[in-house]
């Protein structure tokens, strides 16, 4: 089957001879034209200011933690391992909501044969990603509810993204359409509504997912669930304690969305060792019934 991109406005096919979305691209059917923002291709510039699912001011702080913090480092190891295990022949990968590019950077190091594309609603995040990744990675501003591709990607990932979007099922349906037949999706979300805390409010989450909720939504989108497990299971008691303390402190001060990442190096090393053990056990076949997050691997039939 021929794979292709499409116009984000009218969905007319958009075939590119080389790099997708050149700066002068315009749709031959509806005359929609991609715009430029600091050298980045913007396909949905009209919703940047109106969007409310994430605070783009956090990108500058977030980039300080991503390459060393126990959570980000071990989550990236799990993502790479799930791609190797479930889609070993994958060549084209899209990350939805790539932020500052930390996952793409980790995948380029561990899976160098993957052709990487990163999308993000906020150009500010993509500017950090461009500095990190340089050439060789396609970066594009777009609305995840309208992915401008049809049967294009072997794997699509959305890591702690869809909980920020009210229309999460629209995003999952778009992922189905943008995948090649037989291609796969890897989605991670925060889970357990009873874990809701000021950290979720500060991060502008729409929801934490209940048991089986993400799997059911993926099936409704036409995807077949291959594997599902909790993540951050061994550290769940610590997370519960941290969230309880956060609720008490929130009575006196405004919560910080990134406070949990700002920890002492010695504690970070201990937590990283625990989470590294969990990632190894997970990739070896262990499934965890409880945990702060849920990872699901699904496939387009």
Secondary structure, DSSP 8 states (H G I E B T S, - for coil): ---EEE-TTT--EE--SSSSS-TT-B-TTT--B-EEETTEEES-GGGTTT--SS-GGGHHHHTTTTTT-HHHHHHHHHHHHHHHHH-TT--EEEEET-TTSHHHHHHHHH-TTSEEEEEES-HHHHHHHHHHH-TTSEEEE--TTS--EES-EEEEEEES-GGG-TTHHHHHHHHHHHEEEEEEEEEEEEB-GGG--HHHHHTT-S--B-TTHHHHHHHHTTEEEEEEEEES-TTHHHHHHHHHHHHHHTTTS---TTGGG---HHHHHHHHHHHHHHHHHHHTT---S--SEEEEEEEE-
